[in-house]
């Protein structure tokens, strides 16, 4: 009896151990095609956020359509919220078992290239596929000589104005949409937008979100139009040590000091500034995305129908797309967000067949009907021939002036920089996170001067890239 | 001698002991997998340039880089300041609330315990969203309305270096005392009533009883809460991450946030592991000091 109990106990302990260890085991290779047969059955996994309002609810249909096109393939999509997306993906990448495809901003590519887990598809993507994409956004999916996925859209980062307020302030916004404006012209315009009642400002000329996830955007968008389209010039020298950088910092401060922007700007996040725009507390807001026109229209509709879900205290607003002003006599260049479907590999080398299947899936998601539907919902331009064709029959209720303004801005889009080595890119990212953003917060809060911030950035840049690695002008 | 040894050997392998080993094995396995293994892994990774496809051994580079990093030391100072401001006040508040709850009947005590424990059950993210709303920087923000009412003006609570740390500290002061209150209350109920009776016979008032009976009797509990509070405070991450992101100008960057950023933002797992182990050593050192100086006359 005692012997039986000992055996039973040992079996219990052993089975627990085995169960636990099995759970920890990698299933990395389970999904990949075991053979090089291109017609063998294969499953492709994708981790996708809610790119547009109806994107995630159409996953079943997308998977069905994909299998209808490629009968031997299954597209298994795992949905993730925008908040969870990065953390989920990073955990999977560092555990060595990422999904085959993930939807991320293209500026995240260097980080994953450095980890060795991105899959270069330049030798697998067919000419037919490549020709379908506009060259400018496709470049954003490259790093060095490698191509690491396909772009979904290229969106201009602009600013947006309240049509009625701008007309009242005498701003010729249609001219600005076509020809752009300098910082001095912009400053005069936003001054006119300020409304003061009983000594208190009831409306600001300009409010840009600078807190939370938007902390990097403000400065990054402005410096593009100050002769610094990238953190590195063509000689790979760090550019934010240029005197134009200091000029931008001074201009940022002056807009707060003259009351055109709120002194509490450093705590205003994306949600707050959109609320301020819809409730008439600011004439112009940033950053502006194409979809904001739709959001404003939806809220107008709710107000019209006395819908209690309309933003509390909001007023009807006609959203006007405006370009970012140019600084220090430089040419205005538009910062763009190119997001897309990047391709990953596991810890083991993928078979040629599986790699080709992953490319087919990434191409399927980023072009044709899927891209047409998603980009239409987002109010962003189609960037593939196939999606342009598919979108022809889709109605878009978009202001033609706004559409034309975005197209003008996209003609001045900052070009991609796949030539920047990943180690330089990583250093610049860290400098941005640990010095530029914190100092910018202090500058906006009025705790340091533009000169102090410029000196801090310069010192950190020299420490990171060396005296010869930075721009001196 | 051999005769004594035999029964001991038999006791080791009787059926009860076998079951004991089986159950210990389960707990031990979980401990090895989820505690010991990650710690050993972190130690190994701290000497590596970690990459999923193959790491390289780089000796003490991650440690020397960390010690040279001014942001790491700023984060340490911020964490110490946060700990010094939050832990003692939190202990005092928990102790005071427990004393106030003690005279009630059991049902009322339970009700208050539940009320005070509620924030611990609520999601930290949800609580942070509420606090972000309270700290709205514009004049119509709740906290700004309150301070303006008392003539203290309006402030950019989370956006200025002057107020950001205070805002996080205030948030800690006003939430999550539930666990400490329950532990204090359990300890208070464990004090023998005869002590109070004797003190009353000697004419002791409320404060005398508090100082000469309650405080000494609760010393082991206070020491436990102090040590665990300091450990928890040194590992603080969520508040800074969700409320300020470490800003402005790194005024609220805590060590936990710095480690998270190095690991998940920059994929510098080696450096993050080294910083985690340095933090663990600091916490262990402080805990030893606490036990040495505050635990001298504590009886368990």
Interface residues (C-beta under 8 A of the other chain):
Chain A: X1 X2 X5 X6 X8 X9 X10 X12 X13 X16 X17 X20 X24 X86 X87 X90 X93 X94 X95 X96 X111 X114 X115 X116 X117 X200 X211 X212 X215 X262 X263 X264 X265 X266 X267 X268 X272 X347 X426 X429 X430 X433 X434 X437 X438 X439 X441 X442 X444 X445 X447 X448
Chain B: X13 X14 X15 X18 X19 X21 X22 X25 X26 X29 X30 X33 X50 X51 X52 X53 X54 X71 X135 X136 X137 X138 X139 X156 X157 X158 X159 X160 X161 X162 X245 X246 X247 X248 X249 X250 X253 X261 X264 X265 X266 X267 X269
